[in-house]
Each structure stands twice: as structure tokens, then as C-alpha cells.
Amino acid sequence: MKLGTYLEINLKKIQENSSRILELCRSMDIQVLGVTKGFTAKPRIVRAMIAGGIESLADSRLENIKMLRDRGFKQSMTLLRIPRLSAVDMVVEYTDCSVNSEYSVIKGLSDEALSRGKKHDVVLMVDVGDLREGVLPEDALEMAKDIAMLKGVRLCGIGTNMGCFGGVLPTMRNLNLLMEVAGEIEKRLGIKLEVISGGGTSSLQLVERGQMPKGINQLRIGEGLLLGTDTTHGRTISWLHQDAFLAKTEVIELKVKPSKPIGETGRDSFGKIPSLVDKGLRKRAIVALGKQDVNVDGLIPIDPNMHVLGGSSDHMIIDVTDVDENIEVGDQLTFKLNYQGLLFLCNSRYVKKVYV
Ligand SMILES: *Cc1c(COP(=O)(O)O)cnc(C)c1O
């Protein structure tokens, strides 16, 4: 069978991206957690990361971590989404460490760990401005004291997250604030924090520039490693591969049509009012991929002369008028992905995954 529409995954490029990131970070004494949530933790991709030198893994989904454990992965695994109170048993069973911000949940983790004769590592998340998870800096010391009293958990470090909800950029200033909080906790509690976790891909730029505050000793990297991009800064990372993942899809209709809909218009199939500019007659390709597989703006045509016009559940429409080569029905079009596109395609059971 010919594969018309699939996600092509280049394991060698993922391995190379991993080793390049590790090399950079190692030179600054920064440990890298390989984040697997962007690709539903597919074991072959995880193995490519490990082949590139990644020693510790992290995911936001317990289901992914459990699956990796069931497949025999023995690496240290950190849960990146603050745990549900209802799932503390699974967290303690399958992960080594979790990021946290709620005392009741940490207490739950502690009780669960005690009942199993275990100790669970906790990284306290501190919100330095992005306004997703984490205690505010002024509340971190109190919380750290409370955690230190619990017998089933070990406060192994603190961390922060940026560039996700509020789009806050990691800077020397907000990461220095994290270091200050760490220093205060260490001094007042008389403990050593093993981990100071300074963010994800958006923090790599500070490392590249040699501006990462001393003491930040961990980053949790997904996007950069997989796609070679840094969405928060709106940049591609020149020393990484951007094409480890490619979406390939087949043309199922190719026709010249007007660019402005004909007749009275209502809403599109997702309830939005289409705004289409009249550019006259255009050559349009329909491909066998739709919004139930991917977000339309998650696909970036390899050919800059191709433009994604939009789509519905099962179709996407591409303007190919300006493309030089001759395109025919049955041909394949190739796209790079942004992070959201990657998330969607990995989760679509209609899109085959092909490893090269
Ligand atoms: C997803 C996630 C990361 C990884 O972010 P990237 O931008 O993909 O590198 C890091 N930390 C947390 C808490 C996350 O949820």
C-alpha cells in the first residue's frame, strides 16, 4: 500500500539535536531533561534521544510515563504537569520526581510514598511572572518549610516555567530571582537544593549567549530538541535540525477556482465566519488531512510558494498557483510543523508514523 498521508520521523536528526543541546548545556553544568510530551512519548523517538545522550526524561502526562515504564525504560522520569490529587498513587508508583505547587497534593504524595516505604522527589514550582503554575516568590519559603516537614517527600529543588501562558521571556533578571529564592530556602532551612530548574526551550538562548545565571543547573527541553525552534522568541535555532518531523500528504483534488466564495455566505464548518480575499482565479490543491488531524496553522509548507488557505475536519486547501513544479492529483506535499502541529499529528490515529 502506498502511504498517502503520514508523519515522517527522522531519528538521526532527533539524536543529533539531542547531542548538540547536551553539549552546549554540559559546558555550563546544566543537566537536560528530555521532554517527551510533544510526541506522545513514542518509544523509538525516546530511544533516539537517549542515543543522543539524554539520561533523564520528563513528560506532562502520567499515561505516557506509565507506558514508557511498561516498555522497560529505566531512566529517571519527572512529571511536568503538577499532579492531580486523585492520581498521587500513580505519580509515586511511576515517576521519580514531580513538579508541584499545592500543599494538599504534596501531602498526598508524601502519605502515598510513606505507605509504600518510598520517598518521592518534589520540585517546588515558583512563578516568576508567566502566570501558569507555581507559588509566588514571596510565598516560596513558607511552602518550602511545610514541604520539608513531610516525611514521604524530599524537596530536591525549585523550578520555574516561562513562555507558556503569559509569554514571559526568560531573562537574567527573572532567573536571578529564582536563584535568590533558592538561596533563601537553602539558608533558612539549612538544606542544599539539588535542582534549580530554569525552564524549557525558551531558556536555551541565555545559555547560547553565556548569560544563564550561575546556579541554574537544569533545563527541560522539548520543542528545541524536536523541531529546532523556539516559539517564545519566534526564532529557529540555527545549529539544530528543523526537519526531524515532516508531514506528507496526498493531493486529492487540484482545480482552478475563484478565491471568493460564490453565493450567500454563512459560517464555516467550525462556526467561524470566513474572510476570504478576492485574488481572482487560483490553483488550489485539496490534501487528505484535516482539522481532526492537525491545526491548519501548524503546517508550514516546505515550498514557500505554497500557502495554506484553510481547512475543514478532513480536508485542507492549499494555494499552489505560484508553485514552480507541476503538481498532480496523487502527488505528495511536504510540510514542516510547529509545536502544536506536532502535538496534533502525533495524536491523530489516522496519520501513520514512518521512521527513517
Ligand atoms: C512542556 C514543558 C516543558 C518543555 O517545554 P519546551 O518549550 O517544549 O522545551 C518544560 N517544562 C514544563 C513544566 C513543561 O510543561
The ligand as an SDF file (V2000), in Angstrom:
LIG
                    3D

 15 15  0  0  0  0  0  0  0  0999 V2000
    6.3160   21.2400   28.1730 C   0  0  0  0  0  0  0  0  0  0  0  0
    7.1160   21.6590   29.3120 C   0  0  0  0  0  0  0  0  0  0  0  0
    8.4820   21.8950   29.1460 C   0  0  0  0  0  0  0  0  0  0  0  0
    9.1840   21.7900   27.8090 C   0  0  0  0  0  0  0  0  0  0  0  0
    8.9620   22.9360   27.0800 O   0  0  0  0  0  0  0  0  0  0  0  0
    9.5800   23.1500   25.6110 P   0  0  0  0  0  0  0  0  0  0  0  0
    9.2170   24.5310   25.2810 O   0  0  0  0  0  0  0  0  0  0  0  0
    8.9020   22.1410   24.7360 O   0  0  0  0  0  0  0  0  0  0  0  0
   11.0290   22.9280   25.6960 O   0  0  0  0  0  0  0  0  0  0  0  0
    9.1990   22.2750   30.2550 C   0  0  0  0  0  0  0  0  0  0  0  0
    8.6190   22.4110   31.4530 N   0  0  0  0  0  0  0  0  0  0  0  0
    7.3030   22.2000   31.6580 C   0  0  0  0  0  0  0  0  0  0  0  0
    6.7280   22.3740   33.0120 C   0  0  0  0  0  0  0  0  0  0  0  0
    6.5090   21.8160   30.5890 C   0  0  0  0  0  0  0  0  0  0  0  0
    5.2010   21.5880   30.7840 O   0  0  0  0  0  0  0  0  0  0  0  0
  1  2  1  0
  2  3  1  0
  2 14  2  0
  3  4  1  0
  3 10  2  0
  4  5  1  0
  5  6  1  0
  6  7  2  0
  6  8  1  0
  6  9  1  0
 10 11  1  0
 11 12  2  0
 12 13  1  0
 12 14  1  0
 14 15  1  0
M  END
$$$$
